[in-house]
Amino acid sequence: MSGVSLRVLSYNVHGLRDDRAALSGLVREIAPDVVIVQEAPRRFRWRTRCAALADSFGMVVAEGGMPALGNLLLVSLRVRVHETWCLRYPLTPGRHLRGAAFARCSVRGARFTVSGSHLATDPAERPTQAALWKESLAGVEGPLVAGGDLNEGPGGGAWRTVADGLTDTAGPGGGSTLTFPATLPRLRLDGLFVSPGIGVKHYEVVESDAARRASDHLPVLAELTLPSE
């Protein structure tokens, strides 16, 4: 497929509680154009801490942090950001407040929208959050990339809600898709989806010693082809 290439990484960084040097080194080695981060800084000095995380990756902040409840979108200087916004899900008393981040971007003239979210661990909350995120995703015009920690696998209702009408970049199989826990993966909690028209050249769950030290989740990488305008 002809078009413009885009490397996208979706990564739950575990609140930056693990090996930060391994995390930064891993992302720099992968050299993505976009990183969809879950569990990024969202409280005290969140702007400074999100900017520092982006800088450690050799990237810049597009959107997220506290306004997106720990969801963060980072881009390389290859990517131009045109518009950003955030979504907050309703708060269930006693639970974490969660949300999603969105950014309308372009690379070499090819436009796309990227979004990231981290759904609840509570199975009672998760379907509503998935439906609200999906409603916002469905309102996006043009090529779309959506990634996140869905806290359930492809057999779950929330996963199916988000994935409906989109392409799962993992494809029909052939390689490992398990992402959690990083030390000995047995669950697929992290998904990366694209709208029809975006080509998927390569998909992998990044497994290495650095990845196992960097977070409790393994990152998901997809090499995409955006349609040229």
NORUR-V460741 format. One record per pair of residues at least 4 apart in sequence whose ideal C-beta (glycine too) atoms are under 6 Angstrom apart, sorted by sequence separation. I is the first residue (numbers start at 1). J is the second residue. D is the distance in whole Angstrom. If there is no record, write none. Layout:
# NORUR-V460741
I_J_D / I_J_D
This chain:
# NORUR-V460741
14_18_6 / 42_46_6 / 45_49_6 / 46_50_6 / 64_68_4 / 75_79_4 / 140_144_5 / 152_156_3 / 159_163_6 / 194_198_4 / 207_211_6 / 210_214_6 / 41_46_4 / 54_59_5 / 106_111_5 / 120_125_4 / 154_159_5 / 163_168_6 / 206_211_5 / 54_60_5 / 91_97_5 / 120_126_5 / 152_158_6 / 179_185_6 / 54_61_5 / 64_71_5 / 65_72_6 / 105_112_6 / 119_126_5 / 152_159_6 / 170_177_5 / 178_185_4 / 180_187_5 / 211_218_5 / 41_49_4 / 64_72_4 / 150_158_6 / 41_50_5 / 64_73_5 / 89_98_5 / 104_113_5 / 120_129_6 / 137_146_6 / 150_159_5 / 179_188_6 / 180_189_5 / 40_50_6 / 51_61_6 / 63_73_5 / 89_99_6 / 119_129_5 / 178_188_5 / 179_189_6 / 50_61_5 / 62_73_4 / 88_99_4 / 103_114_5 / 177_188_5 / 179_190_4 / 207_218_6 / 87_99_5 / 62_75_5 / 86_99_6 / 87_100_4 / 102_115_5 / 205_218_5 / 206_219_5 / 50_65_4 / 59_74_4 / 86_101_5 / 100_115_6 / 101_116_5 / 205_220_6 / 206_221_6 / 117_133_5 / 59_76_5 / 85_102_5 / 100_117_4 / 204_221_5 / 68_86_4 / 46_65_5 / 62_81_5 / 67_86_4 / 84_103_5 / 203_222_5 / 46_66_5 / 54_74_5 / 63_84_4 / 83_104_4 / 202_223_4 / 50_72_6 / 81_103_6 / 82_104_5 / 201_223_4 / 9_32_4 / 169_192_5 / 13_37_6 / 15_39_5 / 42_66_5 / 81_105_5 / 201_225_6 / 7_32_5 / 14_39_6 / 168_193_6 / 7_33_5 / 8_34_5 / 9_35_5 / 10_36_4 / 11_37_6 / 12_38_4 / 13_39_5 / 79_105_5 / 80_106_5 / 179_205_6 / 198_224_5 / 199_225_4 / 6_33_5 / 12_39_5 / 42_69_6 / 113_140_5 / 134_161_5 / 166_193_4 / 167_194_5 / 42_70_4 / 69_97_5 / 73_101_5 / 79_107_5 / 130_158_4 / 134_162_6 / 192_220_5 / 69_98_5 / 71_100_6 / 78_107_6 / 166_195_6 / 176_205_5 / 183_212_5 / 27_57_4 / 28_58_6 / 40_70_5 / 69_99_4 / 71_101_4 / 73_103_5 / 118_148_6 / 121_151_5 / 127_157_6 / 131_161_6 / 163_193_6 / 182_212_5 / 190_220_5 / 192_222_5 / 197_227_5 / 39_70_5 / 68_99_5 / 111_142_6 / 112_143_4 / 113_144_5 / 114_145_5 / 115_146_5 / 116_147_5 / 117_148_4 / 118_149_5 / 119_150_5 / 127_158_5 / 130_161_4 / 169_200_5 / 24_56_4 / 40_72_4 / 116_148_5 / 119_151_5 / 126_158_4 / 130_162_5 / 68_101_4 / 92_125_5 / 100_133_5 / 170_203_5 / 182_215_6 / 169_203_5 / 182_216_5 / 37_72_4 / 153_188_5 / 181_216_5 / 182_217_6 / 182_218_5 / 64_101_4 / 180_217_5 / 63_101_5 / 151_189_6 / 179_217_5 / 35_74_4 / 119_158_6 / 179_218_5 / 63_103_5 / 89_129_5 / 149_189_6 / 34_75_5 / 62_103_4 / 73_114_6 / 149_190_5 / 150_191_6 / 33_76_5 / 89_132_6 / 33_78_6 / 71_116_5 / 147_192_4 / 33_79_5 / 71_117_6 / 71_118_6 / 146_193_5 / 87_136_5 / 145_194_5 / 144_195_4 / 143_195_6 / 169_222_4 / 143_198_5 / 34_114_6 / 36_116_4 / 38_118_4 / 143_226_6 / 6_107_6 / 4_107_6 / 4_108_5 / 4_110_4 / 36_147_4 / 38_149_5 / 112_226_6 / 110_226_4 / 110_228_6 / 109_229_6 / 8_145_6 / 10_147_3 / 12_149_5 / 10_190_6 / 10_192_5 / 26_210_4 / 26_211_6 / 22_210_4 / 26_214_5 / 22_213_4 / 23_214_4 / 22_214_4 / 19_213_4 / 19_214_6 / 18_214_6 / 18_215_5 / 1_199_4 / 14_215_4 / 13_215_5 / 14_216_5 / 12_217_4 / 11_219_4 / 9_219_5 / 10_220_5 / 9_221_5 / 8_222_5 / 7_223_5 / 6_224_5 / 6_226_6 / 3_225_4 / 4_226_5 / 3_226_5 / 1_225_5 / 3_227_5 / 3_228_5
